[in-house]
Amino acid sequence: MGSPKKVLLVDDSITTAKQLEQIISGFSGFQVVGHAKNGAEAVKLYKTLTPDVVCMDIVMPLMDGLQATRAILQFDQNAKVVMISSLGGVGDKVVEALKVGAKNVIAKPFEPEKIRSTLETL
């Protein structure tokens, strides 16, 4: 197998980001290369780190996940963005995220096997 796929985590919750990083770091073939606390940081880091996959929270301050996903896809139409969503209350945003160009959605609370299969299909 070649070099690991680089993953950028975007979440305003340090706890959530650390939890996701621990899960992804446990998979062979994936490496977390950065963490952004909001969408604006995510766009900047995407351009400098050129990750293979972005795990993007939907609800964040400054620039939300939908705006950041749009900006990243304008910069790189082949970007692979996976939205991170709580199960309750953001159904419309999830649908919108997929329309905007997100490839998939990872639900909280996290299930490591679902995250692995989601990332492996990208």
N, C-alpha and C positions, 0 to 999 in steps of 0.2 A: 504494500500500500504506500502511496506517496506521502507527502507532508500532510499534517493534520489540517482540517478545515478551520479557518480563523473565524471566531464568533465574537461579535460586539454585543454587549448587553446594555440595554437602555431602560432604566427604571429609576424613579425618584426615591424609591425605598431602598436604602442600603441593605436592609434585612432580606428583602426579596432578591436583590441582585446577588448577594452572597450565597443565598440558598441555591439559586439557579446556577451560579458559577461552580458550586460544589458538585451539583448534579452533572453538569456538562463536562467538568474536568475529570469525572469518573469514567467517561466514555472514551474508548480508543478512537482515534481519528478526528478528534475535535480539541481545539485549544481556545480558551477565552483570551482575547488580546486587548480588550479594553472595556471600560464601563462609563457610560454617560448618564448624567442625572436628569437630563431633559432633552427635548427634541433638538434644540439649537446646538447643544454639545454633540448630539448624535450625528448631525449632519457634518460638523467639523471633523469629528473623529473618523467618520466613514471615509472622508476624502484623504485623511492622512494614513489610516491603518489599512484601507482597502480589505475589509473582512469579506469572507465568503458568505456569511449569514449574519443577519441582525435580528436579535430578539428584542422587540420593541413594546414597551408598555403603552397602553392607549391613553390613559389619563395621567398627565404630567403638567407641571407649571411651565411657564414661558412659551413653549411650543409643544403641543400635544403629539401623540404618536401618529395621528393621521396626517398632520401638517408635515411632520418630519419624514414620514414615508413618502409623501408626494415629492418633497425636496430631494430626497435621496434618489428616487426613481427618475427625476428630471436630470440629475447629475449622471446617473448610471441606470439605464433602462433594464439592465440585466440583474440588478440588485435583488437579493433574496431576503425579504423581510418577513419575519414571523411575528405576529402580534401576541402580546401577553395580556390576558384578560381575566378578571375575576368573573366567576360564573354568573353573578347576579347583576342586573341593571345596565349592562352595556351591550345588549344584543344588537341594537341598531348600529352602534359604532363598529361592532365586529363585521356586520354586513357591509358597512361603508368601507372598512379597512380592506376587505377582500376586493371590493370594487375599485378602490384606489390602486391596488396592485400587490397587496400583501399575499404571500403564498399560502399561509396557513395560520392557525391560531392555537396557542398553548394556553390551557386554562389553569387558573390557580384554584385550589391548592395543586401544586405540581405533582405529577405522577411520572417518575423517571423513565419508565418504559415508553410512555406516550411521547415524551420529549425526545427520546432517542429515535423512535420510529419517525417522528415528524422531521427531525434534522436529517436523518439518513435519506429521506425521500427527496430532498432538495438537490 
